Amino acid sequence: MGLPDTSTVPKKDPMGMDYIPVYEGEQEAEPSSANQIRISSEKVQKLGVRTELAQLQTLDKLVRAAGRVEPDERRLYTISPKFEGYVERLHVSITGQPVGKGQPLFEVYSPELVSAQREYAVAAQGVESLKGAGDQAQASMRQLADSSLLRLRNWDISDEQIKALAKSEEARRTLTFRSPVSGIVIEKKAVQGMRFMPGEALYQIADLSSVWVIADVFEQDIGLVKTGAKALVHINAYPDKRFEGTISYVYPTLQADTRTVQVRIELANPGQLLKPGMYAQVELPVGGRSKVVVIPNSAVIDSGTRRIVLVQAGEGRFEPREVRLGQRSDNQVEVLDGIKEGEAVVVTANFLIDAESNLKAAVGSFGHASHGAAPPASQGEATSSGAKPTTVGHQAEGAVEEIDLKMGAVTLNHGAIASLKWPAMSMEFQTANPALLSSIKVGMAVKFEFVERKAGEWVITRITPQQPANSGSATNPHAGH
């Protein structure tokens, strides 16, 4: 402490603290900015420091999401009779069975259906028998036939069955329901002999020639996803295949428990390889709209509150810059502010450089600038704010009021301190080494030297007895700090 001191060999100072090593070439040239870090060329090589230039380019991003295969809701068909009846016979009796369009599913018997058929048959015969009668009689009979025909059609009776009924003029006991589409039976509730009510769903058939993939995209990426964009889908069951689809819809609601938004992707399904319920890995390529300044992701040191990038300012000189970041890709990140195109940024060993610079700053704050660093400024200098730099020691005299050995602190009633423009007051100081308290007692007049380790924390680095004094000999005592 005090005057600058150097040594050609490692040693300790009077307080038992090690001198700071300074390697050859490290002090040959001072950085051009006080914010820069100086590291010797030899140490740069040992650390494996590597830099890359910030580039102006389009940032391509790939949004990844997990998804699942689901049937296309527009290709789901439900077989639900509109009248009351009984299942007489099943032609398709297994869930999962593939069916073709027009294939018989089941036969039903319904008294209502038989009555409606007979009514239509009688009305059709009446129209034929009244061809020579008056117009009013023919119109009445034709209206009755049309009403009976409309009733059958409203019950989803096919035109072929109606023609067969009109031709035979006999009501059939059972009616056959056929599949309206080619697909897979995904639900079957019909059981032979069961009674069903109007509107009861007996079969559900899915056309799986085209399916949906519902992907869960995270909240922070949803702004990049646009309807109509292409998507790549990977299925674990087919690792050698890649399926391409189109984003058809972005759902308007957010899943609160997962913080994701569902995105619908339509896929063709030839051969029906994609089966509902399969898990899928979805990749959504997102291209940048314009060129931006980008740097590698590894160049960013993120402390949680700030994002720092080390910029190479010259040979062995590095400048930490706080940056504002934008979108990220797999390997690069957009820099909105702090870095310009063409500047070299550290992409490897930046954490080691940052750790070493923090270590030097922490040691320097104890007033060890004289151990190989730049010598401290004279005691008479003062900054415009009235405070000295953190590595400059201040000297004062006072009397010991209280000693706290456990906390390594001492309360001193000191006189005015010109270097800080402080008036005389009583205040508590921390000590750089608790051993400093062994040579003083309460009421003793002392001389001491102290530094500001960090904002508002004053640390005594040296304290020596001045002369015996009682508790009332302190200069201008008063509490208030």
Steps between C-alpha positions, in 0.01 A plus 500: 500500500619854443786561257526293181698181556608226261700182534680275254393191697166402657457625857246630753435851627511596872134398533574148372333546160661372177634743242314496169701330223567709189621311194743623238325711236190554711596856592680594181208701369201630688156450343368799314184491712460457874230243426731270304663178622869439429625139465843392379529318166634192674198483731261556206648191336482296819136590552415402143338833418332503158315788334253537214377805314149634546323455167208663320275223372149358502430309820333169419330335793351157546210480744469152649189364669349173614176389339258212451310354205124547505223427248384780275178615668352579159538133401316349796158345428241379749229246412198603706145384398226763524230259607446245774576137424696180562834376366404191304837401356863626504715491185791687665548384856861596589646837602796587279364315198557680167187562294435627150253759386153343466596185691213360717549567872184363665129429445223641717131428559265787587120498513505870411711426194270221383195728539669778304590258218143368479365856498729590211414181310125564534541865394707396195232250399227764547684740265507228231130411547381864486660589171159527334329679789465872552791730553413572862492129593831438323662800670385382845631150447829627355544732802448200733761297308751787507454542875561127557809512277638805683452323834705203380777725366512694828571167667805460269343226290705479178352569157578142394293360784214741423502395132498135601205570732306679225570219257402212726220693670570297814644624826822333611526385861862615548708786371877479428728787609813547289829682558496855356880502451806278481686490829554326832237418761635682806190449716225236496214502747258289301432151640283247324146500644539832684233770497609847395336838531492786246834681486701226674848461346556137404816529287776761450720476192817701434650568161876487570621588151588838652577566868588785733806546718430722800828657616551680832713808425648693791368846573823683412508342150137533398552847348727342236247239385282598203208328332595349165862433593655159445575258783714187531371210711707212636332187639692266732349198329651603165846646571598481133198697378424870506147630455426847367185693578351848510399710800126548455403663829648657813260459792397824673542377859802427720533185711561654843656188656766454228523860367457369145274578205365222280583512129317282245698341216328313216675194358419261217501142626558260210505141617359619834843487667400782734266368762298712746672522837858479369749748645679729255802732504418814302746743343373836379762684288475876562695727266614849598339795327819706463872488575607567858825498699551151644763341726543140625294403804817403687622863492232614747562497877155513659493594869122498517476880519756598238639348182869565440715438191882527502621695196865475391635856502855406403775246563432364850240770575131425549210733570181375672185639335145481626278399208129484421401178324218407264399172335708183536572212265670172585850648490463877464325790669393841370668805659271802514747732673860489626687327214568618145562298188863392463597520870678193637327336797637229728316170446712264712659548846297819551388374841865447600590855394199638686588300813859625495394863454253470791775350717735788427227753575419330832866489609560855382214626715701410813754771419762266351560713195859552620577126472585513135210709367495873432601701811220674694428868453624748759294553810429863415314420175121494501248421230226736395256318728732525801572123521821318412530199269444167670872406496616822679561491878389782732672586829344629821532513880243417764410314816371142537141489629405136444662179371305207349746210465233263368409725205852639457371857543599802707314824580726809490437861599721665237589853409434675171629320187608751234543245217131413523376837631352321800438681829595349832256220593458161661459203258561128465775356277566147380858368511688334217642253755352437849859474628522881476272525806743315726720807555225746604263544794189705573588861580838485322600781261602355163617586153339300221481463122190379316360443148154465347467132402161559337240774510442599863730231649813648664776257596799572728826369354735633771449619857764588765480640853583869525516563875301399806181700528179491698161483344459877511812592302355445157487797272157654470299185575142469380292219367299527185644285224 
